[in-house]
Amino acid sequence: MNRPDEAVLALVRDRGHALLMTHCNPDADALGSLLGLAEMLEGQGKQVFNYLEEPVSPLYRFLPGAGRTQTDMARGREFVNRAGDDLVSICLDCGDEGRLGRESRELMSFRPLAVIDHHQGNLGFGDCHWIEPHRSSTGEMIVDLAAALGAELTPRAAECLFAAISADTGSFRYDSTSTHTFQVAAELVRCGARPANVAGNLFDNYSLGRVRLMQEVLATLEMHERDRIAVIRVTRNMLERTFTTMEDTEQFINFPRAIRSVRVAVFLKEVGEDLVSVSLRAKGQCDVSVVAARFGGGGHRNASGFRVRGVRLDTLRDELLPMLAEAMQP
């Protein structure tokens, strides 16, 4: 077991009310960590409020406890007021307070705030923080927190945390996967996690519309820098034609990344009338977090992203390509 930060551990251990939060548009690591921690804390007799900006995506509703998240900030405020001095707020898998979404200012006012995260660019907001960029996932860290607290990992909690780790490691394929990651995963299976169920829901659960959207997105594939940079895109028109949402594009970037010659994959997403979201994935020593940071984003060395306003997809692509070419230099 890797020992959590002592200040974070003390707050989580000693407070009887916990308000849990994560970044907007949460992925499986964010949700799995939040729901797994909630189950664990409730097992210790604590009162827990799970706050999300939006309802859980259909992609992740298989996670135990997904139906118990709250999107009503007024209820969160009531929970905080009832808790009084017995409150701890815990922010999970969020590298920047701005990524908490529309209610970030109020969420940041719920103190004390403990931050648990594995993003490289996290500079440590909140009152205390446990940040380990070398970790495979926040879910892996929550398992170590459970051990430090002496908390039971129920099958429900284990399922959520196994999903968190499985998703953020690309099913245990990425460089961040360590011996400790496998040890933690084995412990979760021993506690009742079902790997086949998690894998089926995460990786083999496409609707027909999602497959048709994937067909359109992959048709946009462009290769640059001697086939070392792959670029794909999705537009709102594609979503309308296939009756899908932006959530259905989850994991699409893994297809260009899987091309043998590719070192960096870029996914340009038209998420609003003047808003573009960009996902960057890399292999080996190429650090795409440096490029994302130049646009106000961040993440990990091999997986980062950012958002920009008022720019066309082609213009943004042309601006990105030389930056990524430079990032690939040894």
N, C-alpha and C positions, 0 to 999 in steps of 0.2 A: 504494500500500500504506500502511496505517496501522500505525505501529510499535508492537509490544507493549511492555508494561512491561519494563524492562531486567532487573530481578531475576527475574521469571518466565522471561524468555527465557534468562538465564544458567543457571538451574536445569535447564530442559528440555534445553538444549543440552549441558550438561556431565555430566549424570548418565546412566548406562547402563542403569538399571532404573527403570521408571515404573509405578506403580500408579494406574490411572484409576478415578474414581468419579463418580457423579452423583446427583441426587435420587431418592427413592423414586417408584414409579409413573412412570417416565421417559417423556416425550413424544418426538416425532421429533427435535426439536432436541437434546435431551439425549443420546439414543442415537446419532443421526447424528454429533454432535460427538465423542462418545467413540470410536465405531468408526472414524471418519475419522482422528482423531488417533492411534489405536492403529496403524492401517495405515501411517500416515506415519512414526511413530517406529520401527516394525519395519523399514521400508525403510532406516532409517539404522543398522540393526544393533543396536538397543536391545532389551532384554527387557521385555515389557509384560504386565501382569496387569489384565484388565478386570473390575472388581467391580460386581455389581448385587445388590440385595437380593432380587429375584425374577427368575425366567426372563423373557426378552424376550417381550412381548405378541405374540400371533399377528398383530396389525395391523402389526408392524414387523419380522417375520422375513424380509422380502424384502431387508433391508439387508445388504450384504456384511459378513461377520464376525459376524453376530448369533448364530451358533451357538458362538462362541468366548468368550462371557461366562461368568463364574464367580459362583456364589452361595454358595460354601463359604468362610466366613471363615477356617477353619483353613488352607486352601490359601493364602489371602491372607497370613496370618501367616507361613507358611513362605517365601513369596516375599520378604516384607520382611526376614526374618532372613537369607536368602541374599544379598540385595542389600547389606546393611550400610550403609556410608557412601556407597554408589553409588546410593542410592534418591532418587527424587523422587515424592511423591504429588501428583496433579493432580485437583482437584475442578472439574467442568464444569457450567455452567448451573444452579448451585444457589445461591439467594439467601440461604440460612440454613443453618447447620450442622445444625440440628434436622431439616431435610428429608432428611438422609442416611439416615434410617430407624433401625431397631432397633439397628444396629451403629455408630451415629454416634460414640459415645464412643471406641471402638477405632479407627475410621477416622481420627478426629481426632488420634490418638496416633502415626500413621505420618508422621513428619516427616523432612525439611521438606515443608510442604504449600503448594502453589501453587494459587490460585483464579482461574479464568477464567470470567467471567460477564457478562451484560448486564442483570440485573435491577435495577430502580431502587432497591429497598430494601436491596440488599446493602451492608452497612457495612464489609465487608472482613475476614472472618475468615481464619485461616491465617497462614503466615509471610510470604507476599507475595501480592499480588493484582493482577489486571488486570481492571478492571471498567469497562465503557463502556455506560451505560444507553441511549445514543442508538442503539446498534447494533440491527440488525434481528433478530439471532440470535447465539447463541454460535458456530454453524457459520461465520458470516461472519468472526468473529474468528480461528477456527482456520485459515482460508485465509491470513490475514495472518501468522499464526504460522509457517505453512509457508514463506512467502516469506522471512521473517526468518531462518529456519533454513537456507534453501537446500535444503529437502526436496522430493522429488518427490511430486507428487500423482498417484497411480496411478488408473486408472479406478474401482477399488473405493473408494478414499478419496474420489474426486470424487463418486461416486454417493451415498455417505453424507452428505457435506457439502451437496450440492445438496438432498437430502431435508430436512436440518436447516433450511436457509434457506427452502425452499419452504413447509414446514409453519408455521414461526413468522411468516411474512409473509402467511399466508393465500393462498398462491400469488401473492405479490408485490402484494397489495392494500392492506396496512395502511400507516399513516402512517410507520412506522419504515423502510419501504423507500426507500433512497437511491440516488443515482447509483452510489455505491461498491458497494451491494448488487448492482446489475445488472452492474457490471464483474466482481465476484467470481463471479457466476453464469455469466457468459459464459466466464470462465477455467475454471470447473469443467466446462462443456460441452466446451470445447477439450481438456480432460484426459480426457474419456471419460464424463462423466455423461450419462445418458439421460433428458431431461426427461419424455418420454411415459411411460416405465416408472415413474418416480417418481410422476408425477401419477396414473397408473392405480392404483398401489398405495395411495397416500395418500387419494385422493378418490373413486375409482370401484371400490371393492372391498368392497361391503356383502354380508354374508350375508343370507339371507331372514329369519332371526331378528332380525337387527339392524334391518332395515326395519320389521318388525312392532313392535319396541321403539320405534323412532322414531315410529311411528303413535300408540302409546300416550302417549309423552312429549309430542308436539305437541298431543295432545288436552287436556293440562293447561294450555295457554297462558292466562295472565292478562295483561291490559293495565291499567296504572296511570298516574297523573300525565298525563292527557290523551294516552294512548297513547305516552308517551315512555319508559316502563319496561315491559319484557316479562319475565315470570317463567314458567319451566317447571320441572318436577320429575320425578324418577324415584325409584321405591321398589323395595325388594327383591322385593315381590310381582310387579312388572312384569318384573323379570329372570327370576323363576321361570317365569312364564307364557310367556315368549318364548324360554326356554332360552338366555339370553345372560348376559353379565357386565358389570360396570361399565365395563370397557374398551371395550365396544361403544358407549358413549355419547360417545366422542371425536368432537368437531366438531358435536354436536347443538346446542350453544349458538349456532352460526353462523346457524341458521335464524331464531330470533327477532331476532337482531342485524340480519339482513338486511331486516327490515320498515322501510319508508321512514321512518316517524315515530319509530322507536325510537332513543333515545340511549344507553340502558343495558339490557343483557340479563343476566338472573340465572338461574342453573341450580342448583337445590337437589337434592342427591343424598343419599339415605339409604344410606350405605355400611356402617352397622353398627347394632346394636340401639339404641345411644344416641349414634351418631356421624353427623353431617351434614357433608358437604363442599359448599362453595359456590364456584361459578365466576362471575366478573363480567367482562363485556365492555362496552366503551364506544366511542363514536365522538367524534371531535373533541376538544375541550379538557376534557371531563369526566374527572376523575382518580379512578378507582375504587380505586387502590392506597391512598388515604387511608382509605377505608371498610374495606378488607380489613385494614389495619394496626390498626384499632380492635378487631379480633377476633384479633389475633396473627398475621395472615397478611401477604401482600404480593404483589409482582410488578411489573407495569408500569403506567403511567398508564392505558392502555386495556385491560389484561388482567391481572387479579389473582384471588386466591382465598384461602380460609381453611377451617379445620375447627373445629367446635365440638361439645361433648358435652352430653348431657342436655337437649336442646331439641327441641320439635316443629317440623315444617316450617312450619306456619302461623304459629306464634309467631315464628320466626326471620324469616319473610317480613315480618311486620308491624313487626318491629324494624328491618329493613333499609330499608324503603321511605322513611321520612323522611330517613334518612341519605343515601340516593341522590338524593332530591329536592334536598337541600341541596348535594350535590356537583355537581349539574347547573347550579346558579346561576352566572352569569357573574362 
